[in-house]
Amino acid sequence: AITAGDSYPNTHTMSGKDAKSAAIKQSSKQKKKKWSKGKSKDKVNHAVKFDEKTWEKFKADMPKAKCITPSTVCERMKISVSLARAALRELVATGAIRQVMHHHAQCIFTRATAAE
C-alpha cells in the first residue's frame, strides 16, 4: 500500500518528443494494411437483338408467368433490359399479357386471364 509520504514511480521517463519518435518508429515496423480490390461483378453479355429461338421461347414462357418485369425477363432470357421493355410492349399489344402498374422506372405486367 502507498502511504502519504510515498511518491509514485516515474513511468514517463522519455520526453514528449522522444516518445513520439519512438511511436512513429514502432508503427513503421508494423505491416502496412493491404487494401482489397473490392468485389467486382462479372460483366454480363446480354443479347441486344432477338434470334428466332429466343423470341419463340419468350413468346411461349412469358405469358405464363405471374409477375413479369423487364428485369426478370432480362435475367431469364439473357437479353438487354431495353429489348425486354420493347418485347413486353409487343406482348401487351397482342393481348398475351396485361399491364398492372406503370412507373417511370419500372413496369409490372401479369398474364392475361380469361375474365378480362
N, C-alpha and C positions, 0 to 999 in steps of 0.2 A: 504494500500500500504506500501511496505517496503522502508524505506529511507536508505541512505548510512550509517548511524550510527547504524541501527538495525542489530542484528545478527540473523541468522536462528536458530530456536529451535533445540536442540539436539534430533533427533529421534532415534539415535542409542545409547541407554543407556546401553545395555549389551555389554560385551566384546565379541570378536570373538569366544572364547571357549564356553562361556555360551550360545551364540546364536546357535551355532552348536549343543550342547547337547539338547537344548530346541527343536530344529527342529527334532532331532532324536526321542525324546520322543513323540512329536506330531505325527510323521509319524508312530510310532509303535502302536499308539492308533487307527489308521485308519484300516479298514478291509483289510485283505490281498486279493489280486486278486485270484479268483478261476479259474484255467485253465480248459478249456473244454477238454473232452477226444478226441475230433475230430470226424469227421463224419466217421463212419465205414460202409463199404459196406457189405451187406449180402453175405455170401458165397453161391455161386450157385452150385448146384449139377447136372451137366450135365452128360448125359449118355456117356459111352466110347465104347459101342457096340450098334449096331442096333438091335432092336427087329423087328419082321415081320411087325407090324403095322406102325412103324416109317419109315422103309425102303420103304414100299409101298407109304406112304404119301410123302416121299422125292422124289421118282421117279415120282410121279404124279404132285407135286406142283413146284418143282424147274425148270424144263424145260420151264415153262410158265412165269417165272419172267424175267423182262428186264435186271436188273443188279444183278448179283449173285456173292457174295464174300464168302469166308469161314466164315467171321464174321456174315454176315446176315443169313447164314444157321445155324450157331451156335445159334443165338438168336431165330430164328423161330422154329427150331426143338428141341431145348434144348439138343444139343449134343456137345461134345467137338470139338474144332477147328481142332485138328489133325484128328479126324474122319470125319469132314466136308471136309477137304482137300482131303482125300483119296476117299470119296464118289464122290466129284466133278471130280476127275481124272477118276473115273469109268464112269461117265456120258459123259465125253469128249470122252472116248474110244468107247462108244456105238453110239456117234454122236447126242445125245439128246441136248447137249449144245456145244458152241464153246468158245475158249479162246480168249479174246480181248487183254489183256495185262498181261505180266508176270514180276514180280519184285521179288527180293529175299525175301521181307517181305510179299507181298500180290499179289494175282492173281485176275483178274477180268474176269468174264465169262458173256455170254449173251445167250439168247435162240437161237437155230439153226433155221435159216429161210429157206424157200423153194428155195430162189435164189441161194443158195450155191451149 
